[in-house]
């Protein structure tokens, strides 16, 4: 029976060799040790995946993430798959790789991407997922015009609700519960019917029932980070719920939550939404390309997003409650909600010297505080903007 691994750090046990302990997170041995246990993970050879992608040809590239490149592949039995080849420079070490395999192989839900198998040969670490025809929500909604998909309001609403169902399953039904830590448009994939599926569990954390929060090094994407998590390093399920709220605003507005709304005094999408709340103009956030929608229903979804992103984390709803709020025609009063502060790139602040990758804490009214917050950024491979962030907990 294979060794058991802990998703919060190094493996629980280490083998001895010639009287010495071996490094358990240094390579193939650690991964293979894990893969002896799960029965529902298929091991692929490197040559098989190389053939499926035509030697990882650039024309088969369908996406990039913080940890590697994703290729479309066709197996020998004609099954189409998405093949995530982790980069040699990837910050995702063996522990994160093991986490993604162990977690995703043991969960099944219509709104979660299915892991089909993996490959570990030499320095190669590759994950094989089900192929989803319409790529990511980011491409469909926020990508180049030639890659976008026309999404009317019923489709956008269904994506919101489906993603909420997947996240509710991770938080409340998976055993142990799982906090994703990187909910964003690029990690929501769309199948041929535009049904959403949450993917990329490389940053996820297991969350046992008796744990209220985890103090951890922060990792996620600028624009989606809950303030209490970004500044204190205290992770709870409410961090995912905050990110989901930003995602809902993106889906409704057709704008990126991780970039400034340039024409509106450099506000982020979230800041803009709360500003519109204060001015009683919430429907102004709706994508201009949306026509023929129910204003009442769209307004309810916007209000749910505000409930999810309010500054006091324990006042945010659970994902089960979010599903109910999105699905039921209930009255939602957002007037008394507490507006959050926003963590953003320093170079997005007017008057800040360009080229700085340090982060700042921006409060309501453009008052800046905690400008020396120890935030460092790493470059998101999808764009030239600085978006992946890590924060040292206090």
Helices and strands as residue ranges (DSSP letters): E 16-17, E 20-21, H 28-35, E 42-43, H 46-52, G 58-60, E 61-65, E 68-74, E 80-86, H 94-104, E 115-121, E 124-130, H 137-137, I 138-142, H 153-172, E 177-179, G 185-187, E 188-190, E 196-198, E 205-207, E 214-215, E 218-221, H 227-232, E 234-235, H 237-253, E 260-261, E 267-268, H 269-278, G 282-285, H 295-309, G 313-315, H 319-327, E 342-345, G 346-348, E 359-362, G 364-366, E 368-369, E 375-379, E 386-391
